[in-house]
Amino acid sequence: MPDIVVKKTHDEPGETSLAVTVPPESVRAAEDRATRAYQQRARLPGFRQGKAPAAVVRKKFAEDIRQQALQELVQESWRAAVEQEKLKPIADPHIHNLKWEEGAPVTFELHVEVKPDMKLERLGGFRLTRTVPAVRCSSRSVTFGRVSVVIIARDVSSQPASLSSICGRAAAILSTGSLKPMTPVLATATS
């Protein structure tokens, strides 16, 4: 049986196009295999299952047989193309420009995304510098009625926390009972 002809028509770093030609003998063989598969499953009036003549089955299921044969030819061509061209596909191929006429070779184009060849210039020796901002802490004790609150404010800015901002935050903590709006403030209550 003649081989499937695969020729690379377009090649880019992440994409390849291939022109595929399947000889008529391979096409007929694929159609015969598809016909036999349908012949075994077909239930036609006047014939027992699997006993209908191939000509009757071909006439009744012509489009289905043609579709199954085409699917088999495309899969076979794809395997041949990957092996012949040493492709590293990252997706299934797309089929374009399909030409299939009776008694003639089947021709089509396969467009496929492939893994690009990448060569790294340098794998090590990088230097990173990391700057850490200065953290200032101030501790204040504030009394509200019978409740004494010790507040530790952490300020990542250059200015230390002021007493008025700390007292305002403490009042908000006592009234809501929640630390959510006060992410930079840690408070503990003592009585």
C-alpha positions in Angstrom: 0.0 0.0 0.0 1.5 3.4 -1.0 2.4 5.8 1.8 0.7 9.0 2.8 2.6 12.0 1.5 3.2 14.8 4.1 4.9 18.0 3.1 5.5 21.0 5.3 4.2 24.2 3.7 4.4 26.8 6.4 6.5 26.9 9.6 6.6 29.5 12.3 7.8 29.3 15.9 4.5 28.2 17.3 2.6 27.0 14.2 3.0 24.6 11.3 1.0 23.8 8.2 1.3 20.5 6.4 -0.1 19.5 3.0 -1.3 15.9 3.0 -2.0 13.6 0.1 -3.6 10.2 0.6 -3.3 7.9 -2.4 -6.5 6.4 -3.9 -5.6 2.9 -2.8 -5.5 4.0 0.9 -8.8 5.8 0.4 -10.5 2.7 -1.1 -9.1 0.5 1.8 -10.5 2.9 4.4 -13.9 3.0 2.6 -13.9 -0.8 2.6 -13.1 -1.0 6.3 -15.9 1.5 7.1 -18.4 -0.5 4.8 -17.6 -3.7 6.6 -18.1 -2.1 10.0 -21.5 -0.8 8.9 -22.3 -4.1 7.2 -21.9 -5.9 10.5 -24.2 -3.6 12.4 -26.8 -2.7 9.7 -30.4 -3.9 10.0 -32.0 -3.6 6.6 -35.4 -4.9 5.6 -35.1 -8.4 3.9 -31.7 -9.1 5.4 -30.6 -10.5 8.7 -28.3 -8.3 10.8 -24.8 -8.4 9.4 -25.8 -10.3 6.2 -26.7 -7.4 3.9 -24.6 -7.1 0.7 -21.8 -4.5 0.7 -23.4 -2.7 -2.3 -26.7 -2.2 -0.5 -25.0 -1.0 2.7 -22.9 1.4 0.7 -25.9 2.9 -1.0 -28.0 3.2 2.2 -25.2 4.6 4.4 -23.0 6.4 1.8 -22.5 9.6 3.8 -21.8 7.8 7.1 -19.3 5.5 5.5 -17.6 8.4 3.8 -17.4 10.3 7.1 -16.0 7.3 9.0 -13.4 6.7 6.2 -12.4 10.4 6.2 -12.0 10.3 10.0 -9.8 7.2 9.8 -7.7 8.8 7.0 -7.2 12.0 8.9 -6.1 10.2 12.0 -3.7 8.0 10.1 -2.3 11.0 8.2 -1.9 12.9 11.5 0.1 10.0 13.1 2.3 9.9 9.9 2.8 13.6 10.0 3.9 13.7 13.6 6.3 10.9 13.1 7.7 12.1 9.8 8.1 15.8 10.7 9.0 15.2 14.4 6.3 17.5 15.6 5.6 18.4 19.2 2.0 19.4 19.0 0.3 21.3 21.9 -3.3 21.0 20.4 -5.2 18.9 17.9 -4.8 20.0 14.2 -7.3 21.9 12.1 -8.2 20.6 8.7 -8.5 23.0 5.7 -8.9 22.7 1.9 -10.2 19.2 1.9 -10.6 17.7 -1.6 -12.0 14.3 -2.1 -13.2 13.1 -5.5 -14.0 9.5 -6.5 -10.9 7.7 -7.7 -8.6 10.6 -7.0 -6.2 11.1 -4.0 -7.6 12.9 -1.0 -5.7 16.1 -0.3 -6.0 18.5 2.7 -4.0 20.8 4.9 -3.3 20.3 8.6 -2.7 23.5 10.7 -1.3 22.7 14.1 0.1 24.6 17.0 3.4 23.2 18.1 5.7 23.7 21.0 8.2 26.4 20.1 12.0 25.7 20.4 13.3 28.0 23.1 16.9 28.4 24.0 17.6 30.3 27.2 20.7 32.4 27.2 21.3 32.2 31.0 19.9 29.9 33.6 21.5 31.4 36.8 23.6 34.2 38.2 20.8 36.7 38.7 21.1 39.3 41.4 18.1 40.6 43.2 18.0 43.5 45.7 15.2 43.7 48.3 14.4 46.8 50.2 12.5 46.4 53.5 10.7 49.5 54.8 11.5 50.6 58.5 8.7 49.6 60.9 8.1 52.0 63.9 6.1 50.9 66.9 4.6 53.1 69.5 2.6 52.0 72.6 0.0 54.0 74.3 -2.4 53.3 77.2 -5.8 55.0 77.0 -8.6 54.8 79.6 -12.3 55.0 78.6 -14.4 54.9 81.7 -13.5 51.7 83.5 -11.8 50.1 80.6 -8.1 50.6 80.0 -6.8 49.9 76.5 -3.2 49.3 75.6 -2.7 50.1 71.9 0.3 49.2 69.9 0.4 51.0 66.6 2.6 49.9 63.8 3.4 52.5 61.3 5.3 51.7 58.1 5.4 55.3 57.1 8.2 57.6 58.1 5.9 59.4 60.7 5.2 57.8 64.1 1.6 57.3 65.1 0.1 60.2 66.9 -1.9 59.9 70.2 -5.0 61.4 68.6 -5.1 58.8 65.8 -4.5 56.0 68.3 -7.3 57.3 70.6 -9.7 57.6 67.6 -8.9 54.0 66.6 -9.3 52.8 70.2 -12.7 54.5 70.4 -13.7 52.8 67.2 -12.6 49.4 68.5 -14.6 49.8 71.7 -17.7 51.0 70.0 -17.8 48.3 67.2 -15.9 45.5 68.9 -14.2 44.8 65.6 -10.6 45.1 64.4 -11.5 45.0 60.8 -11.1 48.7 59.9 -8.0 48.8 62.1 -5.6 46.5 60.3 -2.5 48.4 61.4 -3.6 48.6 65.1 -3.4 45.8 67.7 -5.5 46.5 70.9 -5.8 44.6 74.1 -8.4 45.5 76.8 -7.7 45.3 80.5 -10.1 46.1 83.4 
